[in-house]
Amino acid sequence: RRRIGVLTSGGDAPGMNGAVRAVVRMAIHCDCEAYAIFEGYEGLVHGGNMIRQLHWEDVRGWLSRGGTLIGSARSMGFRERAGRMKAAKNMVLRGIDALVVCGGDGSLTGADVFRAEWPGLLSDLIAAGDLSAEQVEPYKVLNIVGLVGSIDNDMSGTDATIGCYSSLTRICDAVDDVFDTAFSHQRGFVIEVMGRHCGWLALMSAISTGADWLFLPEMPPKDGWEDDMCSVITKNRTERGKRRTIVIVAEGAQDRQLNKVSSSKIKDILTDRLGLDTRVTILGHTQRGGAACAYDRWLSTLQGVEAVRAVLEMSPQSPSPVITIRENKIMRTPLMEAVQATKDVTARIENKEFEKAMEMRDAEFKE
Ligand code: F6P
């Protein structure tokens, strides 16, 4: 029986448990055995009881649970070749030669590096006397399949990452709550949302809550933005009778010189120029916790099923795939192509080619 490992890595995201559940159950359905690797790559390096077989009923009720029940960690050990050798040995000893990794672009790149190194790691293990040639013989090829789990929705090649819609829902609920108190006191609120280098959560939440103004990493404000922001807000409050003002700031927002757009600076502008009683609210990790929304339960289940199919259909020559969704269709995309396209967008932003970065983000939706 084929043994398939599954792990979650990087920042947790709602829906990761749904993905693990789907991988476990689809693996069993396809007459394979499923193994959970606990605490991300750390569990692979450590071995022992951090690699455990999961049965059908072990994942019961996981669809609605937040975070990742098999844990996630930033493994320093796996970054070193010596750590990856230990990981390879642990896998061979358990007969695991396929890994489904659910995480962000960094975690998925790590998996692809591991796959490329695999034959060399096995040779070194034989040379060191840790494993015999007979032991490694059945496991000469490592299959890796990626699932993108991240609230940021920052991976190119997929319309949505597992977790992004749950986080968006949580942000919208929080902004609605702030609305009530802002309305009562006729106040302004500057609300900072997560997303790392990506403005998706900020953009979508600003549209979904009808915010007054927005700051994104991909579209830094033009010179004179302070005047523009103040005039829009003044118009909204006077001519349109708005009692509350909401400005959404992506945590990665920056100006055209790549200086961070600070929420407290925006608050000071609203206070000093408009005399608006303003507060800053940083939503923090509340955006990442909690149960997965219906979309993420659905997405993680379909993608987990597809990940197992991909493992079973892969040939040794095929590049590692990442499971994506485009125009509502679950698809397989070469993992490193998606990672490279993601890096290209970040590089454009760092190079101050903001329009190009926006075009590249936009292209994903048009593809
Ligand atoms: O990638 C997910 C994310 O929540 C980002 O939005 C945020 O920048 C980062 O992780 C926070 O990381 P940590 O939990 O390590 O503080």
Residues whose N, C-alpha, C, O or C-beta is under 5 A from the ligand:
A	BS01	F6P	G11 D152 M194 G195 R196
